[in-house]
Amino acid sequence: MPHNVGAMFVRVQRVRQGQRTYEYVHLVEGFRDADGKVRHRVVAKLGRRDRLKASGALDNLAAAFTRLDPLPGRYMSGALPLVLPILDHLGLVGIVDRACPMRGRAHLTHGEVVAALVANRLTAPRPLYDVQGWAQRYAADAWLGTPAALLNDDRLGRALDVLSEHSDEVTGALGMAAIAAYGVDAARLHWDFTSVAFTGEYREQVAAAPQISFGHSSDHQGHRRQLKVAQAVSATGVPLYHRVVSGGRHEGSESHELLERLRSLAAPQRLLLVADSALVTKQNLAACVATGVSFVARLPRTFDYEDAALSIDAGCFQELEYCSERARRRRPEHRPRFWGADGTLELDLDGGEHLALRLLYVRGSEERDAARASRAKLLAGAELALAGIARGLGRGRRQDPEKAGRRVARALSKGRVADFLHAHLNDDATELRWERDAAALAAAERRDGLYALVTNLPPRQASASHLLRLFKEQAIVERAHHFLKGPLVVRPVFLHSNRRAAALITVCSIAVMVYGLVEAELRRAIAPRRTLPALLPESRSARPTAPNIFAAFAAHGFQRVRTRDGLDEIPDPLTPTQERILAALGAKSTLPTRNRLPAQRCGKRA
């Protein structure tokens, strides 16, 4: 009789039938026979692997095994003790599940999968690869109730497919949840676009989803396939809404529906929308006025305002009171200065209507100096290239004049200095001379640092200095773009479907919202103090930002060990900085089984 029966395991047996090979899944038991030799015997034949996978039975089997007693070992936590209470408080799983209901029975809902992906982006921001490995390392079953074995590529892909069809609904509901749960003030929103690059051909794309295509890159990198994403960020740096559009779409082609969505976030207050030049079109400006939305935006140069600004007497430009926090660290004589003059923009709309808007012409010393330094560098580079061409003309055999002319043209166009540098190549291509156009350079220098802001706010509501301050705080949304493409690593990415690519951007945008909420809540909790002790290396104090908050928990984890009473979890010792952050946010523990705190402990205002 066999004795000393061992554990059971799953084995895949391949059977060849004609020209095809089938895989059968068996439940096998190991044992020792009477002679002490290890033997295997099939306890149950579960069926063909492809049929099990298609019917969902394979996922059911995996779930049954993964929900057994957890294994001992070392597990990571990272910033999950900070992230999961916010996901619970926002009700992310419920919002996604209501927008994307499941059909039939499943061990994981779409909301649970999306929550796991958001947690993955915030703790291990690498390309979307081996999510199952991440879930095992971070004990996702204990933290999220999501077994690692269920987060396979097929399940992730199905969740992304469904999310892409309801992303606008999910995004709007999450924005409203953040306002209701955390009291985020949405009366002022900063709106701007950025580009997200993708690799791959994408020859066949889903027509109903945003198209991955070539277009103007916000990163000034041409010939890259991309999608465009816009974010609406509150004055405290919390992204409340985002929209993914096709990569070749003009950024200003927005609709009344978008303005209504943003206005609903600010209600019952009147929305103030701060935007860059990409959103400024006649139709959008007229729509803002018609819907009662206040706006401040940079006027594109296509509106030909420069001549009107240059005709204004220099004495009419009054110095504006603005200095950024970074500039305050400099000595007063080295701080940027700004001057402004009022103007008016007259727009002729469809139907013979006219719209008069307020303009503020601005001259900035920092922008002026940067433009001149850039031009000097480009000129020097072009002249260096021309000098190389000239040296080659006097050596060796005679060169083809047409080819030499093309080389000169390329040197001028590459440096974008053809308007300021005139080159002369003689007929037989033996001599090359060039000179700078002093008049063109002088005309360009008059425009350096000059730009215009357009608004429908009257002077009694917003002075010239206040308008400049509002526009300069547009860096808030640029910071959110940096988080989207920097710490959270959304690009460059390869996915087989443009629909899944757009959904992945939505997942990362949700992660950026959580990123911003952690930062805003911690700053609110420590106010009126602005810094935390020993937040940076070498025990340096610093103002809490999302990157340094998450970095403080990057290596944190816990041990799961067997004791006489069963499995026990032992967290890593907390540093003083971690203790301060957890105390400020109301978190009591860094263990998964004890950290699911009530919502009122996760930063909810009284």
C-alpha positions as CSV (number, residue, x, y, z in Angstrom):
1,M,0.0,0.0,0.0
2,P,1.3,3.5,-0.8
3,H,2.1,5.6,2.2
4,N,3.6,9.0,2.9
5,V,1.3,10.8,0.5
6,G,2.7,14.2,-0.7
7,A,1.1,17.4,-2.0
8,M,-1.0,17.8,-5.1
9,F,0.0,19.9,-8.1
10,V,-1.2,20.8,-11.6
11,R,0.5,19.3,-14.6
12,V,0.0,20.0,-18.3
13,Q,0.2,16.9,-20.6
14,R,0.7,17.4,-24.3
15,V,-1.0,14.9,-26.6
16,R,-0.3,14.9,-30.4
17,Q,-3.3,13.9,-32.6
18,G,-2.4,14.0,-36.3
19,Q,-1.0,17.4,-37.2
20,R,-2.3,19.1,-34.0
21,T,-1.1,19.1,-30.4
22,Y,-3.5,19.5,-27.5
23,E,-2.7,20.3,-23.9
24,Y,-4.6,18.6,-21.1
25,V,-4.6,19.9,-17.5
26,H,-4.4,17.2,-14.8
27,L,-4.4,17.4,-11.0
28,V,-1.6,15.1,-9.9
29,E,-0.7,13.7,-6.5
30,G,2.8,12.8,-5.5
31,F,3.5,9.8,-3.2
32,R,6.0,7.1,-2.3
33,D,5.3,3.5,-3.1
34,A,6.1,0.5,-0.8
35,D,9.7,0.6,-2.1
36,G,10.1,4.3,-1.2
37,K,10.2,5.5,-4.8
38,V,8.5,8.7,-5.7
39,R,5.4,8.2,-7.9
40,H,2.8,10.4,-9.5
41,R,-0.8,9.5,-10.1
42,V,-3.6,11.5,-11.8
43,V,-6.3,12.5,-9.3
44,A,-8.5,14.4,-11.7
45,K,-8.5,15.2,-15.4
46,L,-9.6,18.8,-15.6
47,G,-9.9,19.0,-19.4
48,R,-8.3,20.6,-22.4
49,R,-6.4,23.8,-21.6
50,D,-7.9,25.9,-24.5
51,R,-11.4,25.0,-23.6
52,L,-10.8,25.6,-19.9
53,K,-9.4,29.0,-20.7
54,A,-12.2,30.0,-23.1
55,S,-14.9,29.0,-20.6
56,G,-13.3,30.8,-17.7
57,A,-12.8,27.6,-15.7
58,L,-9.1,28.0,-15.8
59,D,-9.4,31.4,-14.0
60,N,-11.7,29.7,-11.5
61,L,-9.2,27.1,-10.8
62,A,-6.4,29.6,-10.4
63,A,-8.5,31.6,-8.1
64,A,-9.3,28.6,-5.9
65,F,-5.6,27.9,-5.5
66,T,-4.5,31.6,-4.9
67,R,-7.1,32.1,-2.2
68,L,-5.5,29.4,0.0
69,D,-3.3,30.3,2.9
70,P,-0.7,32.9,1.8
71,L,2.9,31.9,1.7
72,P,5.5,33.1,4.1
73,G,8.3,35.4,2.8
74,R,9.3,38.9,2.2
75,Y,6.7,41.3,0.6
76,M,6.8,44.9,-0.5
77,S,4.3,47.5,0.6
78,G,5.7,50.7,-0.9
79,A,3.2,53.6,-0.7
80,L,0.2,51.2,-0.6
81,P,-0.7,52.3,2.9
82,L,-1.1,55.8,1.5
83,V,-2.8,54.9,-1.8
84,L,-5.4,52.3,-0.8
85,P,-7.3,54.5,1.7
86,I,-7.7,57.1,-1.1
87,L,-8.9,54.6,-3.6
88,D,-11.4,53.3,-1.0
89,H,-12.5,56.9,-0.2
90,L,-13.0,57.8,-3.9
91,G,-14.9,54.6,-4.4
92,L,-12.8,53.7,-7.5
93,V,-13.9,50.1,-7.7
94,G,-17.6,51.0,-7.4
95,I,-17.4,53.8,-10.0
96,V,-15.8,51.6,-12.6
97,D,-18.1,48.7,-11.9
98,R,-21.2,50.9,-12.3
99,A,-19.9,52.2,-15.6
100,C,-18.5,48.9,-16.8
101,P,-20.8,46.1,-15.4
102,M,-19.7,42.5,-15.7
103,R,-21.5,40.0,-17.8
104,G,-21.9,36.7,-16.1
105,R,-19.9,35.5,-13.1
106,A,-16.2,36.4,-12.6
107,H,-13.7,36.3,-9.7
108,L,-12.5,39.8,-10.5
109,T,-14.7,42.8,-11.6
110,H,-13.4,45.4,-14.0
111,G,-13.2,47.8,-11.1
112,E,-10.9,45.5,-9.1
113,V,-8.6,45.1,-12.1
114,V,-8.4,48.9,-12.7
115,A,-7.7,49.4,-9.0
116,A,-4.9,46.9,-9.2
117,L,-3.4,48.6,-12.3
118,V,-3.6,52.0,-10.5
119,A,-1.8,50.6,-7.5
120,N,0.8,49.0,-9.8
121,R,1.4,52.4,-11.5
122,L,1.9,54.1,-8.1
123,T,4.3,51.5,-6.6
124,A,6.2,49.9,-9.5
125,P,6.0,52.3,-12.4
126,R,7.6,50.3,-15.2
127,P,6.3,49.4,-18.6
128,L,3.0,47.4,-18.4
129,Y,4.8,44.0,-18.0
130,D,4.5,41.1,-15.5
131,V,1.7,42.6,-13.5
132,Q,1.3,39.1,-11.9
133,G,4.9,39.3,-10.7
134,W,4.2,42.7,-9.1
135,A,1.0,41.4,-7.5
136,Q,3.0,38.6,-5.9
137,R,5.8,40.8,-4.7
138,Y,3.3,43.3,-3.2
139,A,0.9,40.8,-1.7
140,A,-2.0,42.2,-3.8
141,D,-4.3,39.5,-2.5
142,A,-3.9,40.8,1.0
143,W,-3.9,44.5,0.1
144,L,-6.6,44.5,-2.6
145,G,-8.2,41.2,-2.4
146,T,-6.9,40.5,-5.9
147,P,-5.1,37.2,-6.4
148,A,-2.0,37.6,-8.5
149,A,-2.8,34.6,-10.7
150,L,-5.9,36.3,-12.0
151,L,-4.0,39.4,-13.2
152,N,-2.9,37.7,-16.4
153,D,-2.6,39.6,-19.7
154,D,-5.9,38.4,-21.1
155,R,-7.8,39.7,-18.0
156,L,-5.9,43.0,-18.1
157,G,-6.7,43.4,-21.8
158,R,-10.4,42.8,-21.3
159,A,-10.6,45.3,-18.5
160,L,-8.8,47.9,-20.7
161,D,-11.1,47.3,-23.6
162,V,-14.2,47.9,-21.5
163,L,-12.7,50.9,-19.7
164,S,-11.9,52.6,-23.1
165,E,-15.6,52.6,-23.9
166,H,-16.6,54.3,-20.6
167,S,-13.5,56.4,-19.8
168,D,-15.3,59.7,-19.9
169,E,-18.0,58.5,-17.6
170,V,-15.4,57.1,-15.1
171,T,-13.2,60.2,-15.3
172,G,-16.1,62.6,-14.6
173,A,-17.4,60.5,-11.7
174,L,-14.0,60.3,-10.1
175,G,-13.6,64.1,-10.4
176,M,-16.9,64.6,-8.6
177,A,-15.9,62.1,-6.0
178,A,-12.6,63.9,-5.3
179,I,-14.4,67.2,-4.9
180,A,-17.0,65.6,-2.5
181,A,-14.6,63.5,-0.5
182,Y,-11.6,65.8,-0.2
183,G,-13.1,69.2,-0.6
184,V,-11.0,70.0,-3.7
185,D,-11.8,73.5,-4.9
186,A,-12.7,73.2,-8.6
187,A,-13.6,76.9,-9.2
188,R,-10.3,77.4,-11.0
189,L,-9.0,74.7,-13.4
190,H,-5.8,74.7,-15.4
191,W,-6.3,72.9,-18.8
192,D,-3.5,71.9,-21.2
193,F,-2.6,69.1,-23.6
194,T,0.5,66.9,-23.8
195,S,1.6,64.1,-26.1
196,V,2.1,60.5,-25.2
197,A,4.3,58.5,-27.6
198,F,3.6,54.9,-28.5
199,T,5.7,52.4,-30.5
200,G,4.5,50.0,-33.1
201,E,2.7,50.1,-36.5
202,Y,-1.0,50.3,-35.5
203,R,-2.1,49.8,-39.1
204,E,-5.6,48.5,-38.1
205,Q,-7.1,50.6,-35.3
206,V,-10.6,50.7,-33.7
207,A,-12.4,53.6,-35.4
208,A,-14.4,54.4,-32.2
209,A,-11.3,54.9,-30.1
210,P,-8.7,57.7,-30.3
211,Q,-6.3,57.1,-33.1
212,I,-2.6,56.6,-32.6
213,S,-1.1,58.8,-35.4
214,F,1.6,61.3,-36.2
215,G,0.9,64.9,-35.0
216,H,2.5,68.0,-33.5
217,S,4.4,66.7,-30.4
218,S,4.3,68.7,-27.2
219,D,7.8,67.3,-26.6
220,H,9.1,68.9,-29.8
221,Q,10.0,65.4,-31.1
222,G,8.6,64.8,-34.6
223,H,7.9,61.5,-36.4
224,R,6.5,59.7,-33.4
225,R,3.2,57.9,-33.1
226,Q,1.2,59.4,-30.3
227,L,-2.0,60.1,-28.5
228,K,-2.8,63.4,-26.9
229,V,-4.1,63.8,-23.4
230,A,-5.4,66.9,-21.7
231,Q,-5.7,67.3,-18.0
232,A,-7.8,69.7,-15.9
233,V,-5.9,70.4,-12.7
234,S,-7.1,72.3,-9.6
235,A,-5.2,75.2,-8.1
236,T,-3.9,72.8,-5.4
237,G,-2.4,70.5,-8.1
238,V,-5.1,67.7,-8.1
239,P,-6.0,66.5,-11.6
240,L,-9.8,66.3,-11.6
241,Y,-10.6,65.5,-15.3
242,H,-8.7,64.3,-18.3
243,R,-9.5,63.5,-22.0
244,V,-7.6,61.3,-24.5
245,V,-7.9,62.3,-28.2
246,S,-6.2,61.2,-31.4
247,G,-2.6,62.0,-31.9
248,G,-3.2,64.0,-35.1
249,R,-6.1,66.1,-33.8
250,H,-5.8,69.8,-33.4
251,E,-5.7,70.6,-29.7
252,G,-8.1,73.5,-30.0
253,S,-10.9,71.5,-31.6
254,E,-13.0,71.2,-28.4
255,S,-16.7,71.2,-28.0
256,H,-19.4,72.7,-25.8
257,E,-19.7,69.3,-24.1
258,L,-16.2,69.7,-22.7
259,L,-17.0,73.1,-21.3
260,E,-20.2,71.8,-19.7
261,R,-18.2,68.9,-18.1
262,L,-15.6,71.3,-16.6
263,R,-18.3,73.7,-15.5
264,S,-20.2,70.9,-13.7
265,L,-17.1,70.2,-11.7
266,A,-16.9,73.9,-10.5
267,A,-20.7,74.2,-9.8
268,P,-22.2,76.0,-8.1
269,Q,-19.3,78.4,-8.4
270,R,-18.4,80.0,-11.7
271,L,-15.6,78.3,-13.5
272,L,-12.3,80.1,-14.2
273,L,-10.4,78.2,-16.9
274,V,-6.7,78.9,-17.4
275,A,-5.2,77.5,-20.6
276,D,-2.3,77.7,-23.0
277,S,-2.6,78.9,-26.6
278,A,-3.5,75.5,-27.9
279,L,-7.1,75.8,-26.7
280,V,-7.6,79.3,-28.1
281,T,-9.9,79.4,-31.1
282,K,-12.6,81.8,-32.0
283,Q,-15.2,79.1,-31.5
284,N,-13.9,78.2,-28.0
285,L,-13.6,81.8,-26.8
286,A,-17.2,82.4,-28.0
287,A,-18.4,79.2,-26.3
288,C,-16.8,80.2,-23.0
289,V,-18.5,83.6,-23.1
290,A,-21.8,82.0,-24.1
291,T,-21.7,79.5,-21.3
292,G,-20.6,81.9,-18.6
293,V,-17.1,80.4,-18.2
294,S,-14.3,82.9,-17.3
295,F,-11.0,82.3,-18.9
296,V,-7.3,83.4,-19.1
297,A,-5.2,82.0,-21.9
298,R,-2.2,82.9,-23.9
299,L,-3.1,84.2,-27.3
300,P,-1.6,82.3,-30.3
301,R,0.7,84.3,-32.6
302,T,-1.7,83.4,-35.4
303,F,-4.0,86.2,-34.2
304,D,-1.3,88.7,-35.4
305,Y,-1.2,90.8,-32.3
306,E,2.5,91.6,-32.3
307,D,2.3,94.6,-34.6
308,A,-0.4,96.2,-32.4
309,A,1.7,95.5,-29.3
310,L,4.9,97.0,-30.9
311,S,3.0,100.1,-31.8
312,I,2.3,100.9,-28.1
313,D,4.6,103.4,-26.6
314,A,7.1,101.9,-24.3
315,G,6.0,104.2,-21.5
316,C,2.5,102.6,-21.5
317,F,4.0,99.3,-20.3
318,Q,3.7,99.3,-16.5
319,E,5.7,97.0,-14.3
320,L,3.7,94.1,-13.0
321,E,3.9,92.7,-9.5
322,Y,4.8,89.0,-9.9
323,C,7.6,86.9,-8.6
324,S,7.5,83.1,-8.5
325,E,8.6,81.2,-5.4
326,R,11.7,79.9,-7.2
327,A,12.7,83.5,-8.2
328,R,12.3,84.7,-4.7
329,R,15.4,82.7,-3.8
330,R,17.5,84.9,-6.0
331,R,18.9,88.3,-5.2
332,P,16.4,91.1,-6.1
333,E,18.6,92.4,-9.0
334,H,18.6,88.9,-10.6
335,R,14.8,88.3,-10.4
336,P,12.8,88.2,-13.6
337,R,10.7,91.4,-14.3
338,F,7.5,91.8,-16.2
339,W,5.8,94.8,-17.8
340,G,2.2,94.9,-19.2
341,A,-0.1,97.1,-21.3
342,D,-3.8,96.8,-21.9
343,G,-5.4,96.1,-25.3
344,T,-8.5,94.8,-27.0
345,L,-9.2,91.9,-29.3
346,E,-12.1,92.2,-31.7
347,L,-13.4,88.9,-33.1
348,D,-15.8,88.5,-36.1
349,L,-17.9,85.5,-35.4
350,D,-20.3,83.5,-37.6
351,G,-23.6,85.2,-38.3
352,G,-22.1,88.7,-38.3
353,E,-21.7,88.9,-34.6
354,H,-18.7,90.6,-32.9
355,L,-16.9,89.8,-29.7
356,A,-14.7,92.2,-27.8
357,L,-12.2,90.6,-25.3
358,R,-9.6,92.1,-23.1
359,L,-5.9,91.7,-23.9
360,L,-2.8,92.1,-21.7
361,Y,0.4,92.5,-23.7
362,V,3.3,91.2,-21.5
363,R,7.0,91.7,-21.8
364,G,9.1,89.4,-19.7
365,S,12.8,89.7,-19.0
366,E,13.3,86.0,-18.5
367,E,11.6,85.0,-21.7
368,R,13.5,87.8,-23.6
369,D,16.9,86.6,-22.3
370,A,16.0,83.0,-23.1
371,A,15.0,83.8,-26.6
372,R,18.1,85.8,-27.3
373,A,20.4,83.1,-25.8
374,S,18.7,80.5,-28.0
375,R,19.0,82.6,-31.1
376,A,22.7,83.3,-30.4
377,K,23.4,79.6,-30.0
378,L,21.5,78.7,-33.2
379,L,23.4,81.4,-35.1
380,A,26.8,80.2,-33.8
381,G,25.9,76.6,-34.8
382,A,24.8,77.5,-38.3
383,E,28.0,79.6,-38.8
384,L,30.1,76.7,-37.6
385,A,28.4,74.5,-40.2
386,L,28.9,77.0,-42.9
387,A,32.5,77.4,-42.0
388,G,32.9,73.6,-42.4
389,I,31.3,73.7,-45.8
390,A,33.5,76.6,-46.9
391,R,36.7,74.7,-45.9
392,G,35.6,71.8,-48.0
393,L,35.1,73.9,-51.1
394,G,38.7,74.9,-51.3
395,R,40.0,71.3,-51.1
396,G,40.3,68.5,-53.5
397,R,38.2,68.2,-56.7
398,R,35.6,70.7,-57.7
399,Q,32.2,70.2,-56.1
400,D,28.8,70.2,-57.8
401,P,27.3,73.7,-57.3
402,E,23.8,72.2,-56.9
403,K,24.8,69.8,-54.1
404,A,26.8,72.5,-52.4
405,G,23.8,74.8,-52.5
406,R,21.6,72.1,-50.9
407,R,24.2,71.6,-48.1
408,V,24.1,75.4,-47.4
409,A,20.3,75.4,-47.3
410,R,20.3,72.5,-44.9
411,A,22.7,74.2,-42.6
412,L,20.5,77.3,-42.5
413,S,17.2,75.4,-42.1
414,K,18.5,73.1,-39.4
415,G,19.4,76.0,-37.2
416,R,16.2,77.9,-38.1
417,V,18.2,81.0,-38.8
418,A,17.6,81.6,-42.5
419,D,15.9,84.9,-41.7
420,F,18.9,86.2,-39.9
421,L,21.9,84.7,-41.8
422,H,22.4,85.2,-45.5
423,A,24.8,82.9,-47.3
424,H,26.3,83.5,-50.8
425,L,27.7,80.7,-52.9
426,N,29.4,81.6,-56.1
427,D,28.5,80.0,-59.4
428,D,31.3,77.5,-59.6
429,A,30.9,76.5,-55.9
430,T,34.5,77.5,-55.0
431,E,33.7,80.2,-52.4
432,L,31.1,80.7,-49.7
433,R,30.4,83.9,-47.8
434,W,27.8,84.8,-45.3
435,E,26.7,87.7,-43.1
436,R,24.1,88.4,-40.4
437,D,21.1,90.5,-41.2
438,A,21.3,93.3,-38.6
439,A,17.9,94.7,-39.5
440,A,16.1,91.3,-39.1
441,L,17.9,90.6,-35.8
442,A,16.9,94.0,-34.5
443,A,13.3,93.3,-35.5
444,A,13.4,89.9,-33.8
445,E,14.8,91.4,-30.6
446,R,11.9,93.8,-30.4
447,R,9.6,90.8,-30.2
448,D,11.7,88.8,-27.7
449,G,9.8,88.2,-24.5
450,L,6.6,89.6,-25.9
451,Y,3.3,87.7,-25.6
452,A,-0.4,88.4,-25.0
453,L,-3.0,87.1,-22.6
454,V,-6.7,87.1,-23.6
455,T,-9.5,87.1,-21.0
456,N,-13.1,88.0,-20.4
457,L,-12.4,89.1,-16.8
458,P,-12.9,92.8,-16.4
459,P,-10.1,94.9,-14.7
460,R,-12.2,95.3,-11.5
461,Q,-12.2,91.5,-11.1
462,A,-8.6,90.8,-12.2
463,S,-5.8,93.3,-12.3
464,A,-3.0,93.0,-14.9
465,S,-0.7,91.5,-12.2
466,H,-3.4,89.0,-11.2
467,L,-3.8,87.9,-14.8
468,L,-0.1,87.3,-15.1
469,R,-0.1,85.4,-11.9
470,L,-3.0,83.1,-13.0
471,F,-1.2,82.3,-16.3
472,K,2.1,81.7,-14.7
473,E,0.5,79.1,-12.4
474,Q,-0.2,77.1,-15.5
475,A,2.9,75.3,-14.4
476,I,0.6,73.3,-12.2
477,V,-0.8,71.3,-15.1
478,E,2.6,71.0,-16.7
479,R,3.7,69.4,-13.4
480,A,0.8,66.9,-13.7
481,H,2.0,66.1,-17.3
482,H,5.5,65.5,-15.9
483,F,4.0,63.1,-13.3
484,L,2.1,61.3,-16.1
485,K,5.1,60.8,-18.3
486,G,7.9,60.8,-15.7
487,P,7.4,59.1,-12.3
488,L,4.5,57.0,-13.6
489,V,6.2,56.1,-16.9
490,V,3.3,56.0,-19.3
491,R,5.6,56.3,-22.4
492,P,6.9,55.0,-24.7
493,V,4.6,52.0,-24.6
494,F,3.7,49.3,-27.0
495,L,0.2,47.9,-26.9
496,H,-1.6,45.9,-29.7
497,S,-4.7,48.0,-29.7
498,N,-5.3,51.8,-29.8
499,R,-8.3,51.2,-27.6
500,R,-6.2,49.6,-24.9
501,A,-3.6,52.4,-25.3
502,A,-6.2,55.1,-24.6
503,A,-7.4,53.1,-21.6
504,L,-3.9,52.8,-20.2
505,I,-3.6,56.5,-20.3
506,T,-6.9,56.7,-18.4
507,V,-5.4,54.3,-15.7
508,C,-2.3,56.5,-15.4
509,S,-4.4,59.6,-15.2
510,I,-6.3,58.1,-12.3
511,A,-3.0,57.4,-10.7
512,V,-1.9,61.0,-11.2
513,M,-5.1,62.1,-9.4
514,V,-4.2,59.9,-6.4
515,Y,-0.6,61.2,-6.6
516,G,-2.0,64.8,-6.3
517,L,-4.4,63.9,-3.6
518,V,-1.7,62.4,-1.4
519,E,0.4,65.5,-1.8
520,A,-2.5,68.0,-1.2
521,E,-3.8,66.1,1.8
522,L,-0.3,65.9,3.5
523,R,0.3,69.6,2.9
524,R,-3.1,70.4,4.3
525,A,-2.5,68.2,7.3
526,I,0.9,69.9,8.3
527,A,-0.3,73.4,7.7
528,P,0.7,76.1,8.6
529,R,4.1,74.4,8.4
530,R,5.3,74.1,4.8
531,T,8.1,71.5,5.3
532,L,8.7,68.1,6.8
533,P,11.9,67.4,8.7
534,A,14.3,64.9,7.2
535,L,12.2,64.3,4.1
536,L,15.2,64.3,1.8
537,P,18.5,62.5,2.0
538,E,21.0,63.7,4.6
539,S,18.1,64.6,6.9
540,R,17.2,67.7,4.9
541,S,13.8,69.3,5.4
542,A,11.7,69.9,2.3
543,R,8.2,70.8,1.2
544,P,6.2,67.5,0.7
545,T,5.8,66.7,-3.0
546,A,4.3,63.5,-4.4
547,P,7.7,62.2,-5.7
548,N,9.5,62.6,-2.3
549,I,6.5,61.3,-0.3
550,F,6.4,58.1,-2.4
551,A,10.2,57.8,-2.4
552,A,10.1,57.8,1.4
553,F,8.1,54.5,1.3
554,A,9.7,52.9,-1.8
555,A,11.7,50.2,0.1
556,H,9.1,49.6,2.8
557,G,7.7,46.1,3.2
558,F,6.9,43.4,5.7
559,Q,7.8,39.8,6.6
560,R,5.2,37.0,6.7
561,V,6.5,34.2,9.0
562,R,5.0,31.0,10.5
563,T,4.5,30.9,14.2
564,R,2.8,28.5,16.6
565,D,-0.4,30.5,16.1
566,G,-0.2,30.4,12.3
567,L,1.1,33.1,9.9
568,D,2.2,36.4,11.4
569,E,3.1,39.7,9.6
570,I,5.9,41.8,10.8
571,P,6.3,45.2,9.3
572,D,9.7,46.9,8.6
573,P,10.6,49.4,11.3
574,L,9.3,52.9,10.4
575,T,11.7,55.8,10.0
576,P,10.8,59.1,11.7
577,T,9.8,60.6,8.3
578,Q,7.5,57.7,7.6
579,E,5.9,58.0,11.0
580,R,5.3,61.7,10.5
581,I,3.6,61.1,7.1
582,L,1.4,58.3,8.3
583,A,0.4,60.3,11.4
584,A,-0.5,63.3,9.3
585,L,-2.6,61.2,6.9
586,G,-4.3,59.3,9.7
587,A,-2.9,55.8,8.8
588,K,-2.3,53.5,11.8
589,S,-0.5,50.6,10.2
590,T,1.5,49.5,7.2
591,L,0.2,45.9,7.2
592,P,-2.4,44.9,4.7
593,T,-4.7,43.0,7.0
594,R,-4.8,46.0,9.5
595,N,-4.6,49.0,7.2
596,R,-8.1,49.1,5.7
597,L,-9.1,52.1,7.8
598,P,-12.6,53.7,7.8
599,A,-13.0,56.5,5.3
600,Q,-12.9,59.3,7.9
601,R,-9.3,58.4,8.7
602,C,-8.2,58.9,5.1
603,G,-8.1,62.7,5.0
604,K,-11.9,63.4,5.0
605,R,-12.7,66.9,6.0
606,A,-15.1,67.4,8.9
